[in-house]
C-alpha cells in the first residue's frame, strides 16, 4: 500500500462468540482496530467460517449487552434484549477476546433505525406527506425519542474496554431501507424524490415547519404535488441533488424544510455526543457515520461538517465521498475515515483496496474502515491482507 492509514474492520459479536480462531484471524488482516456492534438493527447475516453456524438472524433491533435496569426504569422507550447470541453480554465477551488478540475495540451504535420500536410505539415514527408511517425510521425531532436515543448512545457506546465509539444513523432516517422483501423500486425516485419522501409530518415536525413560517398543511400538499411528475414518470433527475429538490418543491419551501431538519439534526447529534462524553473516560473517541450533504438520510446521515467537527472527533464517510468537503473543517487530531466495502458479493472491491486507500489519503482521509470482516469470504479477506501489507 502506498499509504499508512490506520484500518479498522466492522465485526458483529456473533462473528466472534463461539469461534476461538476469529480474533487472531482478524488481527492477521493487518488491522489494529475493530468496530464491534453493541446496539444494532435487525439483520440476517452470513457467518462463512463459524464452526457452529452459517446464518444468524437478528429478528429485531437490540442491544448486545445487558442494559442497565437503573437507567431505563420507568421509561416507555427502552432497548430490546437479544436472544440469538448465546451470551448474556455478547458484546463484552467478544470485546475481551478481540482485545486479547491485540486489537483496539471501538463500539458501533445504531440509533435512529429501529423497526420494532416503530411497531411497538407508532407515535415515534417518521410520517410522510401522504400520512404513511415509516416504522424503521424514528423521528429525531420528537423529545421522547431524543431522550431515549441519547441515553442509548451513552450506554451502548461506553462499554467496558471500548476505546471509542462510532454512532450510525445519528440523524434523520428516511424512505430508503434495506427491508426484507423490499418492493419500493418500481418507480425510480432519484435523490430529490427520496428527500421529499423522507420529509416528516409528525406533530413535532409540523410545529417546526410552522415556526419557520411554512404552513404544514400547505407544505404537505406541495410535496405531494411536487412528486406527481415522479409517479407519472415525467421527471428526469439532474446532476445536482439539491437543485432538483428546489425545482420540484420550490426554493422557499425546500429551504424551510432543510432549515428545520438541519437544526434538528445538529442539536440531536450534539446532544448524543455530549451524552457519550459525560460517561466516557478521557481520551474516548467519538465518531459519526456521516455524509456532508446535509439533506441525505440513512445510515450515513447528512451533517453540517463545520458544526459537527467542532463536537465529534471525526467522521466515517462512504468511501471517498465527501472527503474534500470535510477536510477544510478538520481540527488537529480530527479523524476522517474512508469506509470501503470489502465483501465482493455485496458490491465491494477488496482487490482495489490499496488503490482506493491511496486515493482516499490524497483527498484527506486519515483512517480506513472495512465493511465487513465477518461477512467477507476467505478470498475477500486474503485480498484485504494483501492490500494492508
C-alpha positions as CSV (number, residue, x, y, z in Angstrom):
1,X,0.0,0.0,0.0
2,X,1.2,3.5,-0.8
3,X,-0.4,5.0,2.3
4,X,0.0,4.3,6.0
5,X,-3.6,4.7,7.2
6,X,-4.9,3.1,10.4
7,X,-7.5,0.5,9.4
8,X,-10.5,-0.8,11.4
9,X,-12.9,-3.6,10.3
10,X,-16.5,-3.9,11.3
11,X,-17.5,-7.0,13.2
12,X,-20.6,-8.4,14.9
13,X,-20.3,-10.2,18.3
14,X,-21.7,-13.4,16.7
15,X,-18.7,-13.4,14.4
16,X,-16.5,-14.0,17.4
17,X,-18.6,-15.7,20.1
18,X,-18.1,-19.5,19.7
19,X,-15.2,-19.1,17.2
20,X,-11.9,-19.2,19.0
21,X,-10.0,-18.5,15.8
22,X,-11.8,-15.3,14.9
23,X,-9.8,-12.8,16.9
24,X,-6.4,-13.9,15.6
25,X,-7.8,-14.2,12.1
26,X,-8.9,-10.6,12.3
27,X,-5.6,-9.4,13.7
28,X,-3.8,-11.2,10.9
29,X,-5.5,-9.0,8.4
30,X,-3.1,-6.2,9.4
31,X,-5.7,-4.1,11.1
32,X,-5.2,-2.5,14.5
33,X,-8.8,-2.0,15.5
34,X,-12.2,-3.5,15.2
35,X,-15.6,-1.6,15.3
36,X,-17.8,-4.0,17.2
37,X,-21.6,-3.8,17.2
38,X,-23.1,-3.0,20.6
39,X,-26.6,-1.8,19.5
40,X,-27.7,-2.9,16.1
41,X,-30.8,-3.1,13.9
42,X,-32.5,-6.3,12.6
43,X,-30.5,-8.2,10.1
44,X,-29.8,-11.6,8.6
45,X,-26.1,-12.3,8.4
46,X,-23.8,-14.9,6.9
47,X,-21.0,-16.3,9.0
48,X,-18.9,-18.2,6.4
49,X,-16.2,-19.5,8.8
50,X,-18.0,-20.0,12.1
51,X,-17.7,-23.6,13.4
52,X,-21.2,-23.7,14.8
53,X,-23.5,-21.8,12.3
54,X,-23.7,-20.2,8.9
55,X,-26.7,-17.8,9.3
56,X,-27.5,-15.6,12.2
57,X,-31.0,-13.9,12.2
58,X,-31.2,-10.9,14.4
59,X,-35.0,-10.6,14.4
60,X,-35.2,-7.0,15.7
61,X,-33.1,-4.1,16.8
62,X,-31.4,-4.9,20.1
63,X,-28.5,-4.2,22.4
64,X,-25.9,-6.9,22.6
65,X,-25.1,-6.4,26.2
66,X,-27.2,-6.3,29.4
67,X,-28.9,-2.9,29.6
68,X,-28.9,-1.1,33.0
69,X,-32.2,-1.5,34.8
70,X,-31.5,1.6,36.8
71,X,-31.0,3.7,33.6
72,X,-34.2,2.5,32.0
73,X,-36.5,2.2,34.9
74,X,-39.8,3.9,34.3
75,X,-39.2,4.6,30.7
76,X,-41.6,3.5,28.0
77,X,-38.9,3.6,25.3
78,X,-36.1,1.3,26.3
79,X,-33.6,-1.0,24.5
80,X,-34.7,-4.5,23.4
81,X,-32.8,-7.5,24.6
82,X,-31.4,-10.1,22.1
83,X,-31.6,-13.9,22.3
84,X,-29.8,-15.0,19.1
85,X,-26.2,-14.9,20.5
86,X,-25.7,-17.4,23.3
87,X,-24.2,-14.9,25.8
88,X,-25.6,-12.6,28.4
89,X,-23.1,-10.0,27.4
90,X,-22.3,-10.8,23.8
91,X,-20.5,-7.5,23.2
92,X,-18.4,-7.8,26.3
93,X,-17.3,-11.4,25.6
94,X,-16.4,-10.6,22.0
95,X,-14.6,-7.4,23.0
96,X,-12.5,-9.2,25.6
97,X,-11.5,-11.9,23.1
98,X,-10.6,-9.3,20.5
99,X,-8.5,-7.3,22.9
100,X,-6.6,-10.4,23.9
101,X,-5.6,-10.7,20.3
102,X,-4.1,-7.2,20.5
103,X,-6.9,-5.3,18.8
104,X,-8.3,-2.0,20.0
105,X,-12.1,-2.2,20.3
106,X,-14.5,0.6,19.5
107,X,-18.2,0.2,19.9
108,X,-20.7,0.5,17.0
109,X,-24.0,2.0,17.9
110,X,-27.1,2.3,15.6
111,X,-29.5,5.0,16.9
112,X,-32.3,6.2,14.6
113,X,-33.1,2.9,12.9
114,X,-35.4,0.5,14.8
115,X,-38.4,-1.2,13.2
116,X,-39.5,-2.9,16.4
117,X,-39.6,0.4,18.2
118,X,-41.8,1.8,15.4
119,X,-44.1,-1.2,15.6
120,X,-44.5,-1.0,19.4
121,X,-44.6,2.8,19.6
122,X,-46.0,4.1,16.3
123,X,-46.0,7.7,17.6
124,X,-42.2,7.7,17.3
125,X,-42.1,7.1,13.6
126,X,-41.5,9.5,10.6
127,X,-44.8,10.2,8.8
128,X,-44.5,11.2,5.2
129,X,-46.6,13.7,3.2
130,X,-49.2,11.0,2.4
131,X,-49.7,10.0,6.0
132,X,-47.7,6.8,5.8
133,X,-45.6,5.9,8.8
134,X,-42.0,4.5,8.5
135,X,-41.7,2.2,11.5
136,X,-38.0,1.7,10.7
137,X,-37.3,5.4,11.0
138,X,-37.9,7.2,14.3
139,X,-38.3,10.9,14.1
140,X,-35.4,12.7,15.8
141,X,-37.5,15.8,16.3
142,X,-39.6,14.1,18.9
143,X,-38.5,14.8,22.5
144,X,-39.4,11.3,23.7
145,X,-37.3,9.6,21.1
146,X,-34.4,12.0,21.5
147,X,-34.3,11.3,25.3
148,X,-34.2,7.5,24.5
149,X,-31.6,7.8,21.8
150,X,-29.2,10.0,23.8
151,X,-29.4,7.6,26.7
152,X,-28.8,4.7,24.4
153,X,-25.9,6.4,22.8
154,X,-24.2,6.9,26.2
155,X,-24.9,3.3,27.4
156,X,-24.1,1.4,24.2
157,X,-21.0,3.5,23.3
158,X,-19.2,3.4,26.7
159,X,-18.8,-0.3,27.2
160,X,-16.0,-1.8,29.3
161,X,-12.8,-1.9,27.3
162,X,-14.0,0.3,24.5
163,X,-11.6,3.0,23.4
164,X,-14.1,4.9,21.3
165,X,-17.4,4.6,19.5
166,X,-18.9,5.1,16.1
167,X,-22.5,6.4,16.0
168,X,-24.5,5.3,13.0
169,X,-27.9,6.7,12.0
170,X,-27.3,9.6,14.4
171,X,-29.7,11.9,12.5
172,X,-32.5,11.6,10.0
173,X,-33.5,8.2,8.6
174,X,-35.8,8.2,5.6
175,X,-37.6,6.2,3.0
176,X,-34.6,4.1,1.8
177,X,-34.4,1.0,4.0
178,X,-32.9,-2.5,3.3
179,X,-36.2,-4.0,4.3
180,X,-36.9,-7.7,3.9
181,X,-38.6,-8.3,0.6
182,X,-38.4,-4.6,-0.2
183,X,-40.5,-3.7,-3.3
184,X,-40.3,0.1,-3.5
185,X,-38.1,0.2,-6.6
186,X,-40.9,0.1,-9.2
187,X,-40.6,3.9,-9.8
188,X,-37.0,5.3,-9.9
189,X,-37.1,8.1,-7.4
190,X,-33.6,9.6,-7.5
191,X,-32.1,11.6,-4.7
192,X,-34.5,14.6,-4.8
193,X,-37.7,12.4,-4.7
194,X,-36.1,10.3,-1.9
195,X,-35.6,13.5,0.1
196,X,-39.3,14.5,-0.4
197,X,-40.4,11.1,0.5
198,X,-38.3,11.3,3.7
199,X,-39.8,14.6,5.0
200,X,-41.6,14.0,8.2
201,X,-45.0,15.5,9.1
202,X,-45.5,14.2,12.6
203,X,-46.8,16.7,15.1
204,X,-43.3,17.8,16.2
205,X,-42.2,18.4,12.6
206,X,-45.5,20.1,11.7
207,X,-44.9,22.5,14.6
208,X,-41.3,23.0,13.5
209,X,-42.3,24.0,9.9
210,X,-45.0,26.3,11.2
211,X,-42.4,28.0,13.4
212,X,-40.4,28.8,10.3
213,X,-43.5,30.3,8.5
214,X,-44.3,27.3,6.4
215,X,-47.9,26.1,7.0
216,X,-47.6,22.3,7.4
217,X,-50.8,21.5,5.5
218,X,-49.7,23.7,2.6
219,X,-46.2,22.1,2.7
220,X,-47.7,18.6,2.7
221,X,-49.8,19.4,-0.3
222,X,-46.9,21.0,-2.1
223,X,-44.7,17.9,-1.5
224,X,-47.5,15.7,-2.9
225,X,-47.8,18.0,-5.9
226,X,-44.1,18.0,-6.4
227,X,-44.0,14.2,-6.5
228,X,-46.8,13.9,-9.0
229,X,-44.4,14.0,-12.1
230,X,-42.2,11.5,-10.4
231,X,-45.0,9.0,-10.1
232,X,-46.1,9.7,-13.7
233,X,-42.6,9.0,-15.0
234,X,-42.2,12.6,-16.3
235,X,-39.3,13.7,-14.1
236,X,-35.6,13.3,-15.0
237,X,-33.1,13.9,-12.3
238,X,-30.3,16.3,-12.9
239,X,-26.7,16.3,-11.7
240,X,-27.3,18.5,-8.6
241,X,-29.5,16.8,-6.0
242,X,-30.4,19.9,-4.0
243,X,-31.1,21.9,-7.2
244,X,-33.6,19.1,-8.1
245,X,-35.3,19.4,-4.8
246,X,-35.7,23.1,-5.3
247,X,-37.1,22.6,-8.8
248,X,-39.7,20.1,-7.6
249,X,-40.7,21.9,-4.4
250,X,-39.7,25.5,-4.9
251,X,-36.6,27.1,-3.4
252,X,-38.6,28.8,-0.5
253,X,-40.3,25.6,0.8
254,X,-37.2,23.5,0.1
255,X,-35.1,25.9,2.2
256,X,-37.7,25.8,5.0
257,X,-37.6,22.0,5.2
258,X,-33.8,21.9,5.2
259,X,-33.6,24.7,7.8
260,X,-35.8,22.7,10.2
261,X,-34.2,19.4,9.6
262,X,-30.7,20.8,9.7
263,X,-31.3,22.4,13.1
264,X,-32.9,19.3,14.5
265,X,-30.1,17.1,13.2
266,X,-27.4,19.4,14.6
267,X,-28.9,19.5,18.1
268,X,-29.6,15.8,18.2
269,X,-26.0,15.0,17.1
270,X,-24.6,17.4,19.6
271,X,-26.7,16.0,22.4
272,X,-25.8,12.4,21.6
273,X,-22.1,13.3,21.6
274,X,-22.4,15.1,24.8
275,X,-24.2,12.2,26.4
276,X,-21.4,9.9,25.4
277,X,-18.7,12.2,26.6
278,X,-20.4,12.7,30.0
279,X,-20.0,8.9,30.7
280,X,-16.7,8.2,28.8
281,X,-13.2,8.3,30.2
282,X,-10.7,10.9,29.0
283,X,-9.5,10.2,25.5
284,X,-12.6,8.3,24.4
285,X,-13.0,8.8,20.7
286,X,-16.5,9.7,19.3
287,X,-17.0,9.4,15.5
288,X,-20.2,9.7,13.4
289,X,-21.1,7.8,10.3
290,X,-22.0,10.7,8.1
291,X,-22.4,12.4,4.7
292,X,-21.5,16.1,4.4
293,X,-24.6,16.6,2.1
294,X,-27.0,17.8,4.8
295,X,-30.2,16.6,3.0
296,X,-29.1,13.0,2.9
297,X,-30.7,10.4,5.2
298,X,-29.9,6.9,6.3
299,X,-27.1,5.1,8.0
300,X,-24.6,7.8,6.9
301,X,-26.7,10.8,8.0
302,X,-26.4,14.2,6.5
303,X,-24.3,16.5,8.6
304,X,-23.2,20.1,8.7
305,X,-19.4,19.3,8.6
306,X,-18.3,22.6,10.1
307,X,-20.7,22.2,13.1
308,X,-20.2,18.5,13.8
309,X,-16.4,18.5,13.6
310,X,-16.5,21.1,16.4
311,X,-18.1,18.4,18.6
312,X,-17.1,15.0,17.4
313,X,-13.6,13.6,17.0
314,X,-14.3,12.8,13.4
315,X,-16.4,11.2,10.7
316,X,-16.7,7.9,8.9
317,X,-17.6,8.6,5.3
318,X,-18.8,6.4,2.5
319,X,-15.6,5.7,0.5
320,X,-14.1,8.9,-0.7
321,X,-17.4,10.7,-1.0
322,X,-17.4,14.0,1.0
323,X,-13.7,13.9,2.0
324,X,-12.9,17.1,0.1
325,X,-15.9,18.9,1.7
326,X,-14.9,17.8,5.2
327,X,-11.1,18.5,5.0
328,X,-11.3,22.3,5.5
329,X,-13.1,21.8,8.8
330,X,-10.6,19.4,10.4
331,X,-9.1,20.3,13.7
332,X,-5.8,18.8,15.0
333,X,-6.4,15.1,15.6
334,X,-9.7,15.0,13.6
335,X,-10.4,11.6,12.1
336,X,-11.7,11.4,8.5
337,X,-12.2,7.6,7.9
338,X,-13.0,6.4,4.4
339,X,-15.3,3.4,4.6
340,X,-14.8,0.8,1.8
341,X,-17.0,-2.3,1.3
342,X,-14.7,-5.3,1.0
343,X,-17.4,-8.0,0.5
344,X,-17.4,-8.8,-3.2
345,X,-20.8,-10.5,-3.0
346,X,-22.3,-7.2,-1.6
347,X,-20.7,-5.0,-4.2
348,X,-17.4,-4.4,-2.5
349,X,-14.0,-4.4,-4.2
350,X,-11.3,-5.8,-1.9
351,X,-9.0,-6.2,-4.9
352,X,-8.7,-2.4,-5.4
353,X,-8.4,-1.6,-1.7
354,X,-4.8,-0.4,-2.0
355,X,-5.6,2.0,-4.8
356,X,-8.8,3.1,-3.1
357,X,-6.9,3.9,0.1
358,X,-4.2,5.9,-1.7
359,X,-6.9,7.9,-3.4
360,X,-8.7,8.5,-0.1
361,X,-5.4,9.6,1.6
362,X,-4.8,12.1,-1.2
363,X,-8.3,13.6,-0.5
364,X,-7.6,13.9,3.2
365,X,-8.6,10.6,4.8
366,X,-6.7,9.7,7.9
367,X,-8.1,6.2,8.5
368,X,-9.8,3.3,6.7
369,X,-12.9,1.4,7.6
370,X,-13.5,-2.0,6.1
371,X,-17.1,-3.3,5.8
372,X,-17.4,-6.1,6.9
373,X,-14.8,-8.6,8.1
374,X,-17.4,-11.1,9.4
375,X,-19.4,-11.2,6.2
376,X,-16.4,-11.4,3.8
377,X,-15.4,-14.6,2.0
378,X,-11.9,-16.2,2.5
379,X,-10.9,-14.8,-0.9
380,X,-12.0,-11.3,0.1
381,X,-10.1,-11.5,3.4
382,X,-7.0,-12.6,1.5
383,X,-7.3,-9.6,-0.7
384,X,-7.5,-7.3,2.3
385,X,-4.5,-8.9,3.9
386,X,-2.5,-8.4,0.7
387,X,-3.6,-4.7,0.5
388,X,-2.8,-3.9,4.1
389,X,0.7,-5.3,3.8
